[in-house]
């Protein structure tokens, strides 16, 4: 997978390779195969519009909210 590097105005963007990822569960290296990152252990991390999703999509918003609720109790309503 490649990503675009920002460039000064008026120049074409250069393509850069994806940085290396490791499994948060096993620490094994992950590499891209199709629309997912995979490991030798068979782990699969889906790519959504090129972004790895290490949290299941049904829990994504819920998990994101956990970091804000204690700091901003008024937003937990």
Helices and strands as residue ranges (DSSP letters): E 2-5, E 14-17, E 21-22, E 29-33, E 36-38, E 44-48, E 51-52, H 57-69, G 73-76
